[in-house]
Amino acid sequence: MKKTVLAIVAILVVFVAISGCGYNGLVKLDEDVKAKWNQVETQYQRRADLIPNLVNTVKGAAKFEQSTLTQVTEARAKATQITIDPDKLTPENIEKYQAAQGQISQALGRLLMVTENYPELKATEQFRDVSAELAGTENRIGVARKDFNESVQVYNTKVRSFPNNITAGLFGFSQKAGFKAEAGAEKAPKVEF
């Protein structure tokens, strides 16, 4: 009986010590990071879902550079194949994901730049609608990435802070990577008329 009471007291002490060292807080922040990551993926998927509509609209309205359409389609296919488990948000995995999404952005940029040569295409309602949806999605992606990075920052701060770093080490909570600016982003694009 005395050993049972001591065991129960010991379990309660361990429970209080663990919760006092931030375990529950780490779990909550980890789940927040995962939820924010899901939002990032959702917005990128939304963009990927809009791309076929844009490509088909362009195909139907203009004799177009086939290589540009092929690049957009291939970049979309490659990017939608890359997924990251929210428990494995390492710098390397984020970099691979970001590189694939960057290829879509570049291909879409070329597509939209070439469409400038087709005023009748820009005048079609369908093209305007899909372009507006795509622009809105790009803004949503930016917001989702910002929210994700903020969540990662809060989580990483907690994981690295004492005494939470002890609890994090004991229970396998490790730092997570966030999005960084793409290479060359520090240079402003040249606009010439």
GROMACS elastic network, one bead per residue, 0.5 to 0.9 nm:
[ bonds ]
;  ai    aj funct       b0    kb
    1     4     6  0.51053   500
    1     5     6  0.63296   500
    1     6     6  0.86632   500
    2     5     6  0.52001   500
    2     6     6  0.62054   500
    2     7     6  0.85913   500
    3     7     6  0.60078   500
    3     8     6  0.85725   500
    4     8     6  0.61765   500
    4     9     6  0.85491   500
    5     8     6  0.51042   500
    5     9     6  0.61077   500
    5    10     6  0.84701   500
    6     9     6  0.50314   500
    6    10     6  0.59595   500
    6    11     6  0.85317   500
    7    11     6  0.61285   500
    7    12     6  0.85819   500
    8    11     6  0.50893   500
    8    12     6  0.61812   500
    8    13     6  0.85895   500
    9    12     6  0.50494   500
    9    13     6  0.61025   500
    9    14     6  0.86036   500
   10    13     6  0.50440   500
   10    14     6  0.61779   500
   10    15     6  0.85408   500
   11    14     6  0.51057   500
   11    15     6  0.60641   500
   11    16     6  0.85840   500
   12    16     6  0.60686   500
   12    17     6  0.84099   500
   13    16     6  0.51600   500
   13    17     6  0.59780   500
   13    18     6  0.84930   500
   14    18     6  0.59939   500
   14    19     6  0.85019   500
   15    18     6  0.51975   500
   15    19     6  0.61410   500
   15    20     6  0.83441   500
   16    19     6  0.51974   500
   16    20     6  0.58117   500
   16    21     6  0.84660   500
   17    21     6  0.60785   500
   17    22     6  0.88664   500
   18    21     6  0.51017   500
   18    22     6  0.66960   500
   18    23     6  0.58632   500
   18    24     6  0.81266   500
   18   167     6  0.71846   500
   19    22     6  0.54087   500
   19    23     6  0.53289   500
   19    24     6  0.58366   500
   19    25     6  0.80331   500
   20    23     6  0.74893   500
   20    24     6  0.85409   500
   21    24     6  0.84967   500
   21    25     6  0.87349   500
   21   162     6  0.86029   500
   21   163     6  0.59047   500
   21   164     6  0.54716   500
   21   165     6  0.87497   500
   21   166     6  0.79464   500
   21   167     6  0.61703   500
   22    26     6  0.60069   500
   22    27     6  0.85909   500
   22   158     6  0.82785   500
   22   163     6  0.77635   500
   22   164     6  0.54491   500
   22   165     6  0.89511   500
   22   167     6  0.68719   500
   22   168     6  0.83342   500
   23    26     6  0.50961   500
   23    27     6  0.62733   500
   23    28     6  0.86837   500
   23   164     6  0.74175   500
   23   167     6  0.62426   500
   23   168     6  0.72851   500
   23   171     6  0.81905   500
   24    27     6  0.50764   500
   24    28     6  0.62134   500
   24    29     6  0.86584   500
   25    28     6  0.50641   500
   25    29     6  0.61688   500
   25    30     6  0.84724   500
   25   158     6  0.83062   500
   26    29     6  0.51233   500
   26    30     6  0.59374   500
   26    31     6  0.85025   500
   26   155     6  0.70976   500
   26   158     6  0.70376   500
   26   159     6  0.71570   500
   26   164     6  0.80356   500
   26   167     6  0.87498   500
   26   168     6  0.74725   500
   26   173     6  0.76156   500
   27    30     6  0.50396   500
   27    31     6  0.61632   500
   27    32     6  0.85899   500
   27   173     6  0.86105   500
   28    31     6  0.52080   500
   28    32     6  0.62518   500
   28    33     6  0.88036   500
   29    33     6  0.62470   500
   29    34     6  0.86455   500
   29   151     6  0.74595   500
   29   152     6  0.83454   500
   29   154     6  0.74789   500
   29   155     6  0.54165   500
   29   158     6  0.84524   500
   30    33     6  0.51607   500
   30    34     6  0.63404   500
   30    35     6  0.87147   500
   30    87     6  0.86589   500
   30   151     6  0.87244   500
   30   152     6  0.84252   500
   30   155     6  0.65856   500
   30   173     6  0.82720   500
   31    35     6  0.61353   500
   31    36     6  0.85988   500
   32    35     6  0.50528   500
   32    36     6  0.61560   500
   32    37     6  0.85071   500
   32   148     6  0.87066   500
   32   151     6  0.66843   500
   32   152     6  0.86162   500
   32   155     6  0.85345   500
   33    36     6  0.51313   500
   33    37     6  0.60691   500
   33    38     6  0.86077   500
   33    86     6  0.78605   500
   33   148     6  0.64306   500
   33   149     6  0.85510   500
   33   150     6  0.88948   500
   33   151     6  0.54505   500
   33   152     6  0.59169   500
   33   155     6  0.74348   500
   33   176     6  0.87173   500
   34    38     6  0.62069   500
   34    39     6  0.87616   500
   34    85     6  0.89255   500
   34    86     6  0.54065   500
   34    87     6  0.77208   500
   34   148     6  0.86263   500
   35    38     6  0.50693   500
   35    39     6  0.64987   500
   35    40     6  0.89069   500
   35    86     6  0.87168   500
   35   148     6  0.85015   500
   36    39     6  0.50421   500
   36    40     6  0.64395   500
   36    41     6  0.88075   500
   36   144     6  0.69717   500
   36   145     6  0.81322   500
   36   147     6  0.66196   500
   36   149     6  0.86450   500
   36   151     6  0.72542   500
   36   152     6  0.89725   500
   37    40     6  0.50230   500
   37    41     6  0.63100   500
   37    42     6  0.85438   500
   37    86     6  0.68051   500
   37   144     6  0.80054   500
   37   145     6  0.80924   500
   37   147     6  0.89400   500
   37   148     6  0.60311   500
   38    41     6  0.51027   500
   38    42     6  0.60374   500
   38    43     6  0.86923   500
   38    86     6  0.81120   500
   39    43     6  0.62358   500
   39    44     6  0.86401   500
   39   141     6  0.85376   500
   39   144     6  0.60363   500
   39   145     6  0.84284   500
   39   148     6  0.82032   500
   40    43     6  0.53493   500
   40    44     6  0.63369   500
   40    45     6  0.86130   500
   40   140     6  0.86287   500
   40   141     6  0.63347   500
   40   142     6  0.86998   500
   40   143     6  0.86510   500
   40   144     6  0.50994   500
   40   145     6  0.59677   500
   40   147     6  0.88282   500
   40   148     6  0.73367   500
   41    44     6  0.51156   500
   41    45     6  0.60115   500
   41    46     6  0.85135   500
   41    83     6  0.82856   500
   41   141     6  0.87144   500
   41   144     6  0.87892   500
   42    45     6  0.50329   500
   42    46     6  0.61317   500
   42    47     6  0.87260   500
   42   141     6  0.87376   500
   43    47     6  0.63556   500
   43    48     6  0.86515   500
   43   137     6  0.66019   500
   43   138     6  0.81059   500
   43   140     6  0.64634   500
   43   141     6  0.54272   500
   43   144     6  0.74421   500
   44    47     6  0.50783   500
   44    48     6  0.62164   500
   44    49     6  0.86176   500
   44    79     6  0.89743   500
   44    80     6  0.85285   500
   44   101     6  0.77893   500
   44   137     6  0.80385   500
   44   138     6  0.84457   500
   44   140     6  0.89939   500
   44   141     6  0.65942   500
   45    49     6  0.60500   500
   45    50     6  0.86293   500
   45    80     6  0.72925   500
   46    49     6  0.50588   500
   46    50     6  0.63665   500
   46    51     6  0.89020   500
   46   134     6  0.87014   500
   46   137     6  0.70305   500
   47    50     6  0.51600   500
   47    51     6  0.64124   500
   47   133     6  0.86128   500
   47   134     6  0.63880   500
   47   137     6  0.61200   500
   47   138     6  0.74893   500
   47   141     6  0.86929   500
   48    51     6  0.53517   500
   48    52     6  0.76841   500
   48    76     6  0.60732   500
   48    77     6  0.84834   500
   48    79     6  0.82932   500
   48    80     6  0.72205   500
   48   104     6  0.85963   500
   49    52     6  0.65794   500
   49    53     6  0.77604   500
   50    53     6  0.54123   500
   50    54     6  0.64758   500
   50    55     6  0.88564   500
   50   130     6  0.71142   500
   50   133     6  0.77075   500
   50   134     6  0.67637   500
   51    54     6  0.50917   500
   51    55     6  0.61026   500
   51    56     6  0.85245   500
   51    72     6  0.78850   500
   51    73     6  0.78056   500
   51    76     6  0.76086   500
   51   108     6  0.84364   500
   51   130     6  0.85846   500
   51   134     6  0.80902   500
   52    55     6  0.50329   500
   52    56     6  0.59614   500
   52    57     6  0.83972   500
   52    73     6  0.76160   500
   53    56     6  0.52086   500
   53    57     6  0.60606   500
   53    58     6  0.86003   500
   53   126     6  0.89789   500
   53   127     6  0.87945   500
   53   130     6  0.69970   500
   54    57     6  0.51026   500
   54    58     6  0.61959   500
   54    59     6  0.85710   500
   54   126     6  0.85512   500
   54   127     6  0.67705   500
   54   130     6  0.59945   500
   54   131     6  0.72659   500
   54   134     6  0.87348   500
   55    58     6  0.51596   500
   55    59     6  0.60638   500
   55    60     6  0.85616   500
   55    69     6  0.65417   500
   55    72     6  0.80409   500
   55    73     6  0.80482   500
   55   111     6  0.86941   500
   56    60     6  0.60329   500
   56    61     6  0.85509   500
   57    60     6  0.52328   500
   57    61     6  0.62117   500
   57    62     6  0.86664   500
   57   121     6  0.83854   500
   57   126     6  0.69268   500
   57   127     6  0.61560   500
   57   130     6  0.85231   500
   58    61     6  0.52438   500
   58    62     6  0.60007   500
   58    63     6  0.84712   500
   58    64     6  0.74781   500
   58    69     6  0.87206   500
   58   115     6  0.78922   500
   58   121     6  0.70030   500
   58   127     6  0.73901   500
   59    62     6  0.57960   500
   59    63     6  0.69528   500
   59    64     6  0.65841   500
   59    66     6  0.88222   500
   59    69     6  0.82773   500
   60    63     6  0.81056   500
   61    64     6  0.86136   500
   61   118     6  0.87647   500
   61   120     6  0.77500   500
   61   121     6  0.57151   500
   61   124     6  0.83229   500
   62   115     6  0.87701   500
   62   118     6  0.70936   500
   62   120     6  0.82708   500
   62   121     6  0.67276   500
   63    66     6  0.86579   500
   64    67     6  0.87534   500
   64    68     6  0.82377   500
   64    69     6  0.80481   500
   64   114     6  0.86043   500
   64   115     6  0.85218   500
   65    68     6  0.56398   500
   65    69     6  0.68504   500
   65    70     6  0.89287   500
   65   114     6  0.82387   500
   66    69     6  0.51994   500
   66    70     6  0.61130   500
   66    71     6  0.86322   500
   67    71     6  0.61118   500
   67    72     6  0.86872   500
   68    71     6  0.51091   500
   68    72     6  0.63371   500
   68    73     6  0.86773   500
   68   107     6  0.71887   500
   68   108     6  0.87612   500
   68   110     6  0.70606   500
   68   111     6  0.61311   500
   68   114     6  0.84326   500
   69    72     6  0.52131   500
   69    73     6  0.62101   500
   69    74     6  0.86008   500
   69   107     6  0.84177   500
   69   111     6  0.71367   500
   70    73     6  0.51033   500
   70    74     6  0.60001   500
   70    75     6  0.84432   500
   71    74     6  0.51415   500
   71    75     6  0.59632   500
   71    76     6  0.84621   500
   71   103     6  0.89783   500
   71   104     6  0.85154   500
   71   107     6  0.61201   500
   71   108     6  0.88272   500
   72    75     6  0.52089   500
   72    76     6  0.61496   500
   72    77     6  0.86435   500
   72   103     6  0.84460   500
   72   104     6  0.64013   500
   72   105     6  0.88537   500
   72   106     6  0.85739   500
   72   107     6  0.50266   500
   72   108     6  0.62458   500
   72   110     6  0.87341   500
   72   111     6  0.75483   500
   73    76     6  0.51715   500
   73    77     6  0.62237   500
   73    78     6  0.87119   500
   73   104     6  0.86399   500
   73   107     6  0.87151   500
   74    77     6  0.50612   500
   74    78     6  0.61545   500
   74    79     6  0.85453   500
   74   104     6  0.86394   500
   75    78     6  0.51780   500
   75    79     6  0.60577   500
   75    80     6  0.85765   500
   75   100     6  0.71629   500
   75   101     6  0.79802   500
   75   102     6  0.89519   500
   75   103     6  0.58541   500
   75   104     6  0.51285   500
   75   105     6  0.88254   500
   75   107     6  0.71449   500
   76    79     6  0.51814   500
   76    80     6  0.61056   500
   76    81     6  0.86964   500
   76   100     6  0.84025   500
   76   101     6  0.81398   500
   76   103     6  0.82921   500
   76   104     6  0.59615   500
   77    80     6  0.54145   500
   77    81     6  0.65218   500
   78    81     6  0.53972   500
   78    82     6  0.69632   500
   78   100     6  0.67533   500
   78   101     6  0.88413   500
   78   104     6  0.89109   500
   79    82     6  0.55380   500
   79    83     6  0.84308   500
   79    97     6  0.73559   500
   79    98     6  0.89705   500
   79    99     6  0.86005   500
   79   101     6  0.58026   500
   79   102     6  0.89212   500
   79   103     6  0.80355   500
   79   104     6  0.73575   500
   80    83     6  0.74087   500
   80   100     6  0.85378   500
   80   101     6  0.87335   500
   82    96     6  0.80693   500
   82    97     6  0.63478   500
   82   100     6  0.77227   500
   83    93     6  0.88995   500
   83    97     6  0.72700   500
   84    87     6  0.82315   500
   84    88     6  0.67018   500
   84    89     6  0.69696   500
   84    93     6  0.68216   500
   84    94     6  0.78382   500
   84    97     6  0.77013   500
   85    88     6  0.53181   500
   85    89     6  0.70151   500
   86    89     6  0.56926   500
   87    90     6  0.86992   500
   87   176     6  0.84238   500
   88    93     6  0.74333   500
   88   176     6  0.77305   500
   88   177     6  0.89913   500
   89    92     6  0.81867   500
   89    93     6  0.62243   500
   89    94     6  0.63027   500
   89   175     6  0.85083   500
   89   176     6  0.52929   500
   89   177     6  0.55480   500
   89   178     6  0.77584   500
   90    93     6  0.52666   500
   90    94     6  0.61804   500
   90    95     6  0.84681   500
   90   175     6  0.81570   500
   90   176     6  0.58330   500
   90   177     6  0.51594   500
   90   178     6  0.83203   500
   91    94     6  0.51967   500
   91    95     6  0.59870   500
   91    96     6  0.86814   500
   91   176     6  0.75843   500
   91   178     6  0.72741   500
   91   179     6  0.84572   500
   92    95     6  0.50642   500
   92    96     6  0.62906   500
   92    97     6  0.86921   500
   92   177     6  0.85116   500
   93    96     6  0.51808   500
   93    97     6  0.62212   500
   93    98     6  0.85113   500
   93   177     6  0.85905   500
   94    97     6  0.50852   500
   94    98     6  0.59362   500
   94    99     6  0.84404   500
   94   177     6  0.68125   500
   94   178     6  0.70316   500
   94   179     6  0.67266   500
   94   180     6  0.89099   500
   95    98     6  0.50359   500
   95    99     6  0.59683   500
   95   100     6  0.86226   500
   95   179     6  0.77692   500
   95   180     6  0.83315   500
   96    99     6  0.51076   500
   96   100     6  0.63229   500
   96   101     6  0.86966   500
   97   100     6  0.53153   500
   97   101     6  0.63015   500
   97   102     6  0.85451   500
   98   101     6  0.50642   500
   98   102     6  0.59179   500
   98   103     6  0.86516   500
   98   179     6  0.75257   500
   98   180     6  0.86216   500
   98   182     6  0.78831   500
   99   103     6  0.63431   500
   99   104     6  0.89082   500
   99   182     6  0.80321   500
  100   103     6  0.52257   500
  100   104     6  0.67707   500
  100   105     6  0.89738   500
  101   104     6  0.51752   500
  101   105     6  0.64222   500
  101   106     6  0.88205   500
  102   106     6  0.61948   500
  102   107     6  0.85707   500
  102   182     6  0.77201   500
  103   106     6  0.51211   500
  103   107     6  0.61035   500
  103   108     6  0.84919   500
  104   107     6  0.51043   500
  104   108     6  0.59810   500
  104   109     6  0.83917   500
  105   108     6  0.51587   500
  105   109     6  0.60388   500
  105   110     6  0.86913   500
  106   110     6  0.63060   500
  106   111     6  0.86379   500
  107   110     6  0.51433   500
  107   111     6  0.61772   500
  107   112     6  0.86816   500
  108   112     6  0.60818   500
  108   113     6  0.83863   500
  109   112     6  0.52384   500
  109   113     6  0.60268   500
  109   114     6  0.86076   500
  110   114     6  0.61112   500
  110   115     6  0.85742   500
  111   114     6  0.52758   500
  111   115     6  0.62534   500
  112   115     6  0.50578   500
  112   116     6  0.67612   500
  112   131     6  0.88065   500
  113   116     6  0.55251   500
  113   117     6  0.79854   500
  114   117     6  0.58647   500
  114   118     6  0.78048   500
  115   118     6  0.52692   500
  115   119     6  0.76627   500
  115   121     6  0.71869   500
  115   122     6  0.72627   500
  116   119     6  0.64868   500
  116   121     6  0.85589   500
  116   122     6  0.74737   500
  117   121     6  0.88203   500
  118   121     6  0.53211   500
  118   122     6  0.66519   500
  118   123     6  0.89029   500
  119   122     6  0.51234   500
  119   123     6  0.62562   500
  119   124     6  0.89855   500
  120   123     6  0.51057   500
  120   124     6  0.66726   500
  121   124     6  0.54489   500
  121   125     6  0.88607   500
  121   127     6  0.67985   500
  121   128     6  0.88067   500
  122   125     6  0.80479   500
  122   127     6  0.62135   500
  122   128     6  0.65166   500
  123   126     6  0.87810   500
  123   127     6  0.74918   500
  123   128     6  0.71926   500
  124   127     6  0.54610   500
  124   128     6  0.63936   500
  124   129     6  0.87452   500
  125   128     6  0.51382   500
  125   129     6  0.60920   500
  125   130     6  0.86357   500
  126   129     6  0.51111   500
  126   130     6  0.61473   500
  126   131     6  0.84171   500
  127   130     6  0.52649   500
  127   131     6  0.59134   500
  127   132     6  0.84216   500
  128   131     6  0.51086   500
  128   132     6  0.60237   500
  128   133     6  0.85721   500
  129   132     6  0.51430   500
  129   133     6  0.61915   500
  129   134     6  0.85986   500
  130   133     6  0.50097   500
  130   134     6  0.60932   500
  130   135     6  0.85917   500
  131   134     6  0.50197   500
  131   135     6  0.61426   500
  131   136     6  0.85832   500
  132   135     6  0.50657   500
  132   136     6  0.61448   500
  132   137     6  0.85163   500
  133   136     6  0.51019   500
  133   137     6  0.61012   500
  133   138     6  0.86571   500
  134   138     6  0.61999   500
  134   139     6  0.87287   500
  135   138     6  0.51023   500
  135   139     6  0.64796   500
  135   140     6  0.87803   500
  136   139     6  0.51429   500
  136   140     6  0.63116   500
  136   141     6  0.86988   500
  137   141     6  0.60875   500
  137   142     6  0.85948   500
  138   141     6  0.50235   500
  138   142     6  0.63527   500
  138   143     6  0.88068   500
  139   142     6  0.50878   500
  139   143     6  0.63606   500
  139   144     6  0.86572   500
  140   143     6  0.50747   500
  140   144     6  0.60334   500
  140   145     6  0.84876   500
  141   144     6  0.50679   500
  141   145     6  0.60438   500
  141   146     6  0.85074   500
  142   145     6  0.52023   500
  142   146     6  0.61648   500
  142   147     6  0.86564   500
  143   146     6  0.50607   500
  143   147     6  0.61367   500
  143   148     6  0.84939   500
  144   147     6  0.51238   500
  144   148     6  0.60238   500
  144   149     6  0.85727   500
  145   149     6  0.60863   500
  145   150     6  0.85811   500
  145   178     6  0.83272   500
  145   179     6  0.68923   500
  146   149     6  0.51584   500
  146   150     6  0.62180   500
  146   151     6  0.86249   500
  146   179     6  0.83852   500
  147   150     6  0.51505   500
  147   151     6  0.61883   500
  147   152     6  0.86372   500
  148   151     6  0.50812   500
  148   152     6  0.61498   500
  148   153     6  0.85950   500
  148   178     6  0.71857   500
  148   179     6  0.82060   500
  149   152     6  0.50167   500
  149   153     6  0.61115   500
  149   154     6  0.87274   500
  149   177     6  0.82961   500
  149   178     6  0.51806   500
  149   179     6  0.64672   500
  149   180     6  0.89077   500
  150   153     6  0.50524   500
  150   154     6  0.63606   500
  150   155     6  0.86441   500
  150   178     6  0.86005   500
  151   154     6  0.52530   500
  151   155     6  0.61706   500
  151   156     6  0.85610   500
  152   155     6  0.50277   500
  152   156     6  0.59027   500
  152   157     6  0.83918   500
  152   175     6  0.81738   500
  152   176     6  0.63459   500
  152   177     6  0.70608   500
  152   178     6  0.63131   500
  153   156     6  0.51672   500
  153   157     6  0.60362   500
  153   158     6  0.86134   500
  153   176     6  0.85724   500
  153   177     6  0.89193   500
  153   178     6  0.80465   500
  154   157     6  0.52077   500
  154   158     6  0.63499   500
  154   159     6  0.87420   500
  155   158     6  0.52237   500
  155   159     6  0.61991   500
  155   160     6  0.87020   500
  155   175     6  0.75904   500
  155   176     6  0.79782   500
  156   160     6  0.60968   500
  156   161     6  0.85099   500
  156   174     6  0.78591   500
  156   175     6  0.52277   500
  156   176     6  0.66839   500
  156   177     6  0.88374   500
  157   160     6  0.52712   500
  157   161     6  0.60479   500
  157   175     6  0.86698   500
  158   161     6  0.51919   500
  158   162     6  0.81960   500
  158   164     6  0.63233   500
  158   165     6  0.74362   500
  158   168     6  0.87618   500
  159   162     6  0.82709   500
  159   163     6  0.89980   500
  159   164     6  0.58356   500
  159   165     6  0.51204   500
  159   166     6  0.85303   500
  159   167     6  0.82951   500
  159   168     6  0.58034   500
  159   169     6  0.84154   500
  159   173     6  0.69434   500
  159   174     6  0.68189   500
  159   175     6  0.66681   500
  160   163     6  0.85869   500
  160   164     6  0.68709   500
  160   166     6  0.87589   500
  160   168     6  0.81501   500
  160   174     6  0.87710   500
  160   175     6  0.79385   500
  161   164     6  0.54824   500
  161   165     6  0.54690   500
  161   166     6  0.87284   500
  162   165     6  0.53207   500
  162   166     6  0.70046   500
  162   167     6  0.89603   500
  163   166     6  0.55603   500
  163   167     6  0.69294   500
  163   168     6  0.88485   500
  164   167     6  0.50433   500
  164   168     6  0.58948   500
  164   169     6  0.84301   500
  165   169     6  0.60149   500
  165   170     6  0.85366   500
  165   173     6  0.86571   500
  166   169     6  0.51542   500
  166   170     6  0.62111   500
  166   171     6  0.87088   500
  167   170     6  0.50805   500
  167   171     6  0.61801   500
  167   172     6  0.84044   500
  167   173     6  0.81262   500
  168   171     6  0.53426   500
  168   172     6  0.57863   500
  168   174     6  0.67997   500
  169   172     6  0.53226   500
  169   173     6  0.61943   500
  169   174     6  0.73734   500
  170   173     6  0.79246   500
  179   182     6  0.87709   500
  180   183     6  0.89672   500
  181   184     6  0.83012   500
  181   185     6  0.62240   500
  181   186     6  0.81144   500
  182   185     6  0.54919   500
  182   186     6  0.84771   500
  183   186     6  0.76655   500
  184   187     6  0.57302   500
  184   188     6  0.86232   500
  185   188     6  0.71665   500
  185   189     6  0.87657   500
  187   190     6  0.89156   500
